[in-house]
Amino acid sequence: MKRPSVATCCRRRANARCHVLDTSGPLTILVPEQLFSEGDCVGLYHASGSLGERWVHATGTKRDWNGVDRPGQPRKNPSPCDGLTPWRNWPSTSFGDTRPARYRPGPRRARRFALKILVLDVYPRKGYRVTKDTNGGYGTSNDYGRGLIPYLLTRLVAKGVDWPPMFSAYAAGALRHAGHEVRYSRDVADAAGADLCVLPSSIVAHETEVEAVRTVTAQGIPAMVIGPFAGSVPEPYIAAGGKVLGGEPEMYLRASLPPTVEGVKALPDMIPAAAAAEVDALGFYPAWDLMTGSAPRMRFIGKGMTVPILATRGCPYSCSYYCTYPLQQGRKVRARDPEHVVGEMAHWQDTLGVGSFIFRDPVFSIDRRHTLALCDAIERSGRKFAFGIETHLKNLDDELVARLKRAGLRMIYVGIESVTPEVIKDARRFSLAVDEQSARVRMVEAAGVKLKAMYIFGLPRDTVETCEAAIRYAVALNSTYAQFNIFTPYPGTPIFQTYRERIVSRHYEDFGQSMLVFRHDNLSPADARDLLSRAYSRYYGNPAWWLRHALQAFA
């Protein structure tokens, strides 16, 4: 098929702006995000109102930062120009700008970017899901123990649930908003040619991240590590050659990052945190569009792509004694304007075809009036959303659950943790009475909302008997889902000082809440693993669970 000329493409697309650098030899066209050449790709920038469209030749290759040709992988939906494919259908590593139109200053001009930045999000190779976004950004691992049922659950979750850490998406959005050229990848090899690598940190991928920092900096590429875990334990990343940015990274990356490689290299090893950001004041959305190749998904809420979202940041609850959420977000609750939250949901629904959302607030519905205002905003929008939340049972009542259900609520996560009062009190936790817990769980499920009850084994006062009591309670409660984790003291939390000398694990990647990493007074590591395996086997092997929930759970 004959390749259309640039002039032909321009005539077919009204108001097209093409930037031709050299027409005497092989044709090269400069577009805002990439440089393509005849024989590789033909690029065209078309500005339509405030929303740009880019077209690249569907059968060519694309060039990386070093000018090395890499195979293009165009997908379906051919463009109006014969042989051309819309930029949105290229893999997630291609460059694009899908910031909300209200944040875009108008048609973009062809220009050089300040820095080429790779958000490098690396993970260890495991037979189970490892996620950095949960547990306040420290992450968790979904290793459900030994036996047939734990194995099947481990595989199901590994295939059905995944999303990059939210702070990496906000960091990418901030960098792009500042005018940098940004990519997202989970492959260290993609760092070649970058001016800077930004690495999201976690405890569950710590050793893998440190090795990635060492590899990148050995190539002369500066590495900046972000996230709450690096803020609490910066030394290994700095020793590997990286620089650690404390606190929430968005404001610093948006406004204070030096625009040159030399400026970045001159930064101190520990970069002071910027003031905590009001999310609505940022002026951009997290760059989930760059991460569609690692498509965020939450199979148990809805089909298709799932985007994490925030309505509030911060948590004032007493579990900060061992909880990691306040380490980056603080204890003050910062609520977003409900209209802005709905605007972001609508944006991702329109631009990425997002089918569902997972609210990553530490405690959704902590402010009842704000939650009801969000329900009102969703209903006024006239849109159909599906979403999941995590909250405390004490915050739920019939009215609130009904309003949330009408707005699109599909699933609630709640922490029960233990059913032994002495264990709960010693862990500085607040919990409803067992009868009240059961009543509220039934209320939620009667409204047609799925509920996952979360339990913890190995709290300081736990014994095999108290953990067995929690398993029996979970089986009798028979909620839609149950999750069992092993208590883990985390660096940066107050309780860690108590357990520092009792830590037995030599690797931070073991701190995924699926094994006992310290010397417990009453449980051995083998006890904890056996309890975890038995809990999942008995819960999901219970005939009563299959009769009550199987169809809904896998719907």
Secondary structure in CASP SS format (residue, H / E / C, confidence):
PFRMAT SS
TARGET T0000
AUTHOR 0000-0000-0000
METHOD secondary structure of the structure
MODEL  1
M C 1.00
K C 1.00
R C 1.00
P C 1.00
S C 1.00
V H 1.00
A H 1.00
T H 1.00
C H 1.00
C H 1.00
R H 1.00
R H 1.00
R C 1.00
A C 1.00
N C 1.00
A E 1.00
R E 1.00
C C 1.00
H C 1.00
V E 1.00
L E 1.00
D E 1.00
T C 1.00
S C 1.00
G C 1.00
P C 1.00
L C 1.00
T E 1.00
I E 1.00
L E 1.00
V C 1.00
P C 1.00
E C 1.00
Q C 1.00
L E 1.00
F E 1.00
S E 1.00
E C 1.00
G C 1.00
D C 1.00
C C 1.00
V C 1.00
G E 1.00
L E 1.00
Y E 1.00
H E 1.00
A E 1.00
S E 1.00
G C 1.00
S C 1.00
L E 1.00
G E 1.00
E E 1.00
R E 1.00
W E 1.00
V E 1.00
H E 1.00
A C 1.00
T C 1.00
G C 1.00
T E 1.00
K E 1.00
R E 1.00
D C 1.00
W C 1.00
N C 1.00
G C 1.00
V C 1.00
D E 1.00
R E 1.00
P E 1.00
G C 1.00
Q C 1.00
P C 1.00
R C 1.00
K C 1.00
N C 1.00
P C 1.00
S C 1.00
P C 1.00
C C 1.00
D C 1.00
G C 1.00
L E 1.00
T E 1.00
P E 1.00
W H 1.00
R H 1.00
N H 1.00
W C 1.00
P C 1.00
S C 1.00
T C 1.00
S C 1.00
F C 1.00
G C 1.00
D C 1.00
T C 1.00
R C 1.00
P C 1.00
A H 1.00
R H 1.00
Y H 1.00
R C 1.00
P C 1.00
G C 1.00
P C 1.00
R C 1.00
R C 1.00
A C 1.00
R C 1.00
R C 1.00
F C 1.00
A C 1.00
L C 1.00
K E 1.00
I E 1.00
L E 1.00
V E 1.00
L E 1.00
D C 1.00
V C 1.00
Y C 1.00
P C 1.00
R C 1.00
K C 1.00
G C 1.00
Y C 1.00
R E 1.00
V E 1.00
T E 1.00
K C 1.00
D C 1.00
T C 1.00
N H 1.00
G H 1.00
G H 1.00
Y C 1.00
G C 1.00
T E 1.00
S E 1.00
N E 1.00
D C 1.00
Y C 1.00
G C 1.00
R C 1.00
G C 1.00
L H 1.00
I H 1.00
P H 1.00
Y H 1.00
L H 1.00
L H 1.00
T H 1.00
R H 1.00
L H 1.00
V H 1.00
A H 1.00
K H 1.00
G H 1.00
V E 1.00
D E 1.00
W C 1.00
P C 1.00
P C 1.00
M H 1.00
F H 1.00
S H 1.00
A H 1.00
Y H 1.00
A H 1.00
A H 1.00
G H 1.00
A H 1.00
L H 1.00
R H 1.00
H H 1.00
A C 1.00
G C 1.00
H C 1.00
E E 1.00
V E 1.00
R E 1.00
Y E 1.00
S E 1.00
R C 1.00
D C 1.00
V H 1.00
A H 1.00
D H 1.00
A H 1.00
A C 1.00
G C 1.00
A C 1.00
D C 1.00
L E 1.00
C E 1.00
V E 1.00
L E 1.00
P E 1.00
S C 1.00
S C 1.00
I C 1.00
V C 1.00
A C 1.00
H H 1.00
E H 1.00
T H 1.00
E H 1.00
V H 1.00
E H 1.00
A H 1.00
V H 1.00
R H 1.00
T H 1.00
V H 1.00
T H 1.00
A H 1.00
Q C 1.00
G C 1.00
I C 1.00
P C 1.00
A E 1.00
M E 1.00
V E 1.00
I E 1.00
G C 1.00
P H 1.00
F H 1.00
A H 1.00
G H 1.00
S H 1.00
V C 1.00
P C 1.00
E H 1.00
P H 1.00
Y H 1.00
I H 1.00
A H 1.00
A C 1.00
G C 1.00
G C 1.00
K E 1.00
V E 1.00
L E 1.00
G C 1.00
G C 1.00
E C 1.00
P C 1.00
E H 1.00
M H 1.00
Y H 1.00
L H 1.00
R H 1.00
A H 1.00
S C 1.00
L C 1.00
P C 1.00
P C 1.00
T C 1.00
V H 1.00
E H 1.00
G H 1.00
V H 1.00
K H 1.00
A C 1.00
L C 1.00
P C 1.00
D C 1.00
M E 1.00
I E 1.00
P C 1.00
A C 1.00
A C 1.00
A C 1.00
A C 1.00
A C 1.00
E C 1.00
V H 1.00
D H 1.00
A H 1.00
L C 1.00
G C 1.00
F C 1.00
Y C 1.00
P C 1.00
A C 1.00
W H 1.00
D H 1.00
L H 1.00
M H 1.00
T H 1.00
G H 1.00
S H 1.00
A C 1.00
P C 1.00
R E 1.00
M E 1.00
R C 1.00
F C 1.00
I C 1.00
G C 1.00
K C 1.00
G C 1.00
M C 1.00
T E 1.00
V E 1.00
P E 1.00
I E 1.00
L C 1.00
A C 1.00
T E 1.00
R E 1.00
G C 1.00
C C 1.00
P C 1.00
Y C 1.00
S H 1.00
C H 1.00
S H 1.00
Y H 1.00
Y C 1.00
C C 1.00
T C 1.00
Y H 1.00
P H 1.00
L H 1.00
Q H 1.00
Q H 1.00
G C 1.00
R C 1.00
K C 1.00
V C 1.00
R E 1.00
A E 1.00
R C 1.00
D C 1.00
P H 1.00
E H 1.00
H H 1.00
V H 1.00
V H 1.00
G H 1.00
E H 1.00
M H 1.00
A H 1.00
H H 1.00
W H 1.00
Q H 1.00
D H 1.00
T H 1.00
L H 1.00
G C 1.00
V C 1.00
G C 1.00
S E 1.00
F E 1.00
I E 1.00
F E 1.00
R C 1.00
D C 1.00
P C 1.00
V C 1.00
F C 1.00
S C 1.00
I C 1.00
D C 1.00
R H 1.00
R H 1.00
H H 1.00
T H 1.00
L H 1.00
A H 1.00
L H 1.00
C H 1.00
D H 1.00
A H 1.00
I H 1.00
E H 1.00
R H 1.00
S H 1.00
G C 1.00
R C 1.00
K C 1.00
F C 1.00
A C 1.00
F E 1.00
G E 1.00
I E 1.00
E E 1.00
T E 1.00
H C 1.00
L H 1.00
K H 1.00
N H 1.00
L C 1.00
D C 1.00
D H 1.00
E H 1.00
L H 1.00
V H 1.00
A H 1.00
R H 1.00
L H 1.00
K H 1.00
R H 1.00
A H 1.00
G C 1.00
L E 1.00
R E 1.00
M E 1.00
I E 1.00
Y E 1.00
V E 1.00
G E 1.00
I E 1.00
E E 1.00
S C 1.00
V C 1.00
T C 1.00
P H 1.00
E H 1.00
V H 1.00
I H 1.00
K H 1.00
D H 1.00
A C 1.00
R C 1.00
R C 1.00
F C 1.00
S C 1.00
L C 1.00
A C 1.00
V H 1.00
D H 1.00
E H 1.00
Q H 1.00
S H 1.00
A H 1.00
R H 1.00
V H 1.00
R H 1.00
M H 1.00
V H 1.00
E H 1.00
A H 1.00
A C 1.00
G C 1.00
V C 1.00
K E 1.00
L E 1.00
K E 1.00
A E 1.00
M E 1.00
Y E 1.00
I E 1.00
F E 1.00
G C 1.00
L C 1.00
P C 1.00
R C 1.00
D C 1.00
T C 1.00
V H 1.00
E H 1.00
T H 1.00
C H 1.00
E H 1.00
A H 1.00
A H 1.00
I H 1.00
R H 1.00
Y H 1.00
A H 1.00
V H 1.00
A H 1.00
L H 1.00
N C 1.00
S C 1.00
T C 1.00
Y E 1.00
A E 1.00
Q E 1.00
F E 1.00
N E 1.00
I E 1.00
F C 1.00
T C 1.00
P C 1.00
Y C 1.00
P C 1.00
G C 1.00
T C 1.00
P C 1.00
I C 1.00
F H 1.00
Q H 1.00
T H 1.00
Y H 1.00
R H 1.00
E H 1.00
R H 1.00
I E 1.00
V C 1.00
S C 1.00
R C 1.00
H C 1.00
Y H 1.00
E H 1.00
D H 1.00
F C 1.00
G C 1.00
Q C 1.00
S C 1.00
M C 1.00
L C 1.00
V C 1.00
F E 1.00
R C 1.00
H C 1.00
D C 1.00
N C 1.00
L C 1.00
S C 1.00
P H 1.00
A H 1.00
D H 1.00
A H 1.00
R H 1.00
D H 1.00
L H 1.00
L H 1.00
S H 1.00
R H 1.00
A H 1.00
Y H 1.00
S H 1.00
R H 1.00
Y H 1.00
Y H 1.00
G C 1.00
N C 1.00
P H 1.00
A H 1.00
W H 1.00
W H 1.00
L H 1.00
R H 1.00
H H 1.00
A H 1.00
L H 1.00
Q H 1.00
A H 1.00
F C 1.00
A C 1.00
END
